[in-house]
Amino acid sequence: MISINNLTFEIGARALYDDANWHIKPGDKVGLIGANGTGKSTLLKIIVGEYAPTSGTISMAKDIKIGYLNQDLLSYHSEKSILHVAMEAFARQNQLHTEIENLLKKLETDYSDDILNKLSDKQLEFEALDGYNIEFRAHEILAGLGFSEDEQQRPLATFSGGWRMRVMLARILLQTPDILLLDEPTNHLDLPSIKWLENYLQAFEGAIVIVSHDRYFLDRIINKTVESRKGKLTLYAGNYSYYLEEKSLREEIQGNQFKNQQAKIKQEEKLIERFRAKASKAKMVQSRIKALDRMERVDAIDDDNPEVNFSFKFSKPSGRHVVTMENISKAYPNLQILENTNGLIEKGDKIALIGANGKGKSTLLRIVADADKEFSGSSVKGHNVSQTFFAQHQLEALHLENSILQELVNFAPKHTETELRSILGCFLFTGDDAFKKIKVLSGGEKSRVALAKALTADANFLVLDEPTNHLDMASVNILIQALQQYEGTFIVVSHDRYFLDHVANKIWYIEDRKIKEYPGTYQEYEEWNSKRVVKPEEKVAKKPKEEPKPKQVAPSVDSQRLLQKKNKELSSLEQKISDQEGLVKRLEVDLAKEEIYSDAQKLQDCTRNYNSEKARYEQLQADWELLAEEIMELEAGQA
């Protein structure tokens, strides 16, 4: 479909790609990943012809249709409705529609066969191109991306940048291209829209290349992963989770090869040094020197996953109640957001505030942060609460003439310069980057500086609005580590589900204009929420006549004994699972040992043993789930 051969692309003296190769095949669903600055977005621009390679070739079929979503589309301006803009995808159908309208007008005064034949031909082509359904398809996709019927009639120019990007995405999807190139497609989507897009792309029959830092999104769509690193493109035959496992295995093998080669090189160098001065050994020495020069060197492993090496410092802990909200109501013209609702944030809470755009997440966050005073009810901070608020508008508080490092030094004097340089490195400001002036930074770079400031504040309560925007996966991991070891309290809005699942211990969502709470992780909330959602057909079904509730009786002795027995079985099973998990992990380590993978028979035996024990481990887990369900049913019967 698309073939990239020996691609080199240079920016000044730097080679962003150096003799890179990649073949995109029909039906491939590929995640293009890599750290910021490794050229992912640039590669998409090279594929579509916006940039020309320094050398190498990009070859593809002449009639291939490419749909390309990138952040530059934000500059597109139109006073026409977003429905009209989305339907611009149907260029030929729109042209035919106009021609048919003109022919019908001519037919009012001209009944010639020529007009009738032209009209018939145009109508047949229009029907063949499914022209009568294009408006329905446009409505369907715009609705999936979060636009109501009324909003679809509003001019594009009246929407914010994020919503305009959704319209551009809708237009691209309606083109039904042979291949979709999507550069950070989830950046401006809320969680319901991300899930809708996931379902759409899973069913998409063409090829897809996605640049994204949302690993959950990638895992649900892609079947291949291509890593852009050090000027090369490396293919992994699986989704993002597979890539992480496979890369770890490859690096372990490479690390062992590097270690063995370095030992061999040192041994050879000792021999050369020992016999260099002896004339009788000169030929042997020269031969070994040449062999060393010809040796293809194995690279050492670079650590792409730095760990947090700074600590949060706040001078005093908060009281038990951090924020108490009572009878909160908030409305905008023609829109009630919150109505007579209550909320309590307690010390140690790690809250993820989730939901669709327009439901009031950002409004509630501003109320919590005391940034919005226009509401009824009360929101009160507790004893000793010190707060910092990170949001995109915090960029305006940066001092433009300061260097990045000076901005943090002034803001967080309790941290050493080494600690501040460390956190700046975590957020992609390495080396001399720390001395750049704030005024020369891009919007994304300023956002990262503001986030670094938030994490170094003397605050025991963090309010974070979309902190993962503009971060690559490595930086998101750094933020996760930082928040996991943070001993204070925080509430965060984000659409990155992997991030939320690893930092939150409570979920807040707004339903019926009330603050609702789920006491668990994001994944647990998703499982619970999927079971409580009423299907459309169930909503219209006739409500069955309620049967009289049976009288509650005390649980029998037999059922109590059975429950005790089942609980003992569950404990025993949990120990077996723990033991089996340890065995599987030991076998995984064995598979990476050189004496195993370098011997075909040993590798085959070890792999067979590993697969057998892993299958047993998975069966034990399945048995545990069945037993746990039985216990829950027994407990429910005794309630």
Phi, psi and omega in degrees: 000301174226130182238122177254119187235121174050045185285128170235131178223121185247138171244104187065233180268359184260131176268108179289322172231140183226099177059047183270149181225146179193136178239119179263122185256157177304135179086352177296137171238102194246135169263118177266111188238169179150163180294158174303137178093359180270000170099021182296307180296324178299320180298320178297320178294325176294318181299318183275358175091007178289327175242147177258135179292152175294318174204170184092179185225151169240112182243143180203164179297145184296324186265012181293137180251119185251130171256121188236114177256123176216166186292342178296339181294347178299337182280352181294131183235138176203142175268000180277163181296156180292332175297317179295318181296317179297322182284354172297344176300331184265067187300310182292318179297320179295320178297315179297321180300316179296317180295320178296317178300317180294320179293321178296325178291320178295326183295343178295333182238345184233109182260024185292156178297327181300314179295316181297318180294317178298316180298317180298316180298316181295318181293322177296317179294319180299318179292321179297329179272013179059035185297333182284349181249001187294325180291322177298316180297320179295316177303317184297313183289320177297322177296319179298328180271009169103010181264129176284170180301316181295319181295331181293343179265356180279149178296145179303322185296343182273356182261154176287171184303317181298319179287326176296323179296326177297321179295319178297321177295317178300317181297320179293317180297324180290341179287348184041063182286169176285330178216137177256127172250111187242115180260106182051059184292340183269358186305323187245022181250147171273175186299316178300321180290324177298317180295322177297316181296322176303311181297320180296312184289329176298326181270351183295130187273343180277187177274155181222136169236122184240127166260119183202150173259006180267098187290329176296317178300313180298315183300328184276351186239314193278154172241000175216152177232132176241123180262127174266114185203130177053040175080001182242162176241116184248127185267136172235131189273060179184183182282190187294320179298319176298318179303315181299316180293313183294319180296320178299318179294315179298320181291325177295317178296314180298321179298318177295319178297320179297315181299315181294319181293319179298322178296319179294318180298316180297320179296316179296319180295324177295317179298316180298315181295323183292320186254006184301322186279350183269120183298326182292340181254007186302318182295318179296318180298313180298323179297318180290325177297316179295322179297320177296319180295325182279345185298128175283113188282138174274131181286147172289158181279128173271139178276105179271359184235073179296152180253157179294125177233037171227164181235144175293142177228116168229143194287335183211141177282157178277169171286181184296316181264115183274309177223129176241118180246130182228132174053044181283129172228139180213132181219149169249168178307123178066015181212115176267119182269305180234145182218109174049053185245159182236155176203146180225124174253121183254159180305130180091353177294136172240094192258130170259121178261113189237171176140175180288154173299145179090356180271351175109016181299307183294324177298312179297320180297321179292325176295315178301321184274004183064022179269350178231117181256354186271072177208164175257157187100192182226142173229114190237131174282147181275191184292132174062024179280122173242128193240148165230143186239119176254123174209167185299328181288350177293345178300330181292341181275354178289144180270109192299330183276349178285152165284165180301313182296317181297325178300318180284323178300315180294325186278326187231069184295343181285342178270144176285161178297325179298316179296319181291321176297326180294313181292326176296322177297323178298329181255034166077015175253095184248157175057229183288351177303330183296342183260005176293145176286144179303324187293341181265359184279153173284172179301318180295321179293320177297322179298320180291324176296315180298324178291318177300320177298316182301323183281346179256004182290153174278071187227137175259005178217119181252135173242114190237122180250109180051058183288342184272355176300139178072010177254141172277179187296322180297319180289325175298319177298320178299315180298319177300312180300318181297315182287330178293327181264002177287127185269358179271210184237146174210159171229134188224140170253128178201153174256005179273104188291326177298314178301310181299319184293337183260355182238338189263142171245000174216149177242129170251140173214157182255123181220130182055037178065021178242150172281120178248152184231137171242123185274076180182188181282170180295318180297319178296321178298316181300316179296317179294317184292324180295332181278334184268348181291128180276128178291150182305321182290335178285332181295323184266353180294148180292132181291123181291153179294130183289131175277147177299137182288136178292149179290142180283137178235157180293144180297142181285163179297319181299317181292326177294318178296319180296320179296318178298318180297315180297320179296322176295318177299321180295317178298317179297319180294322179298321178294319178298319180297318180298315179296317182293322178298318178298320179296315180299318180295322177295322178292325176297319177297318179301321181300333182270355181285142184297321182294343177270302187289345178272352179245112187302318182290317178297319180297319179296315180296317182293321179295318179297317179296317180299313181299322180294314182290326178293320178297322177294320178299315180294325179292321177298320178296318179296320178297320180298318180297317180296317181293321179297321178295320178299317181296319179297321178294319178296317179296321179295324179291336180267351184291000000 
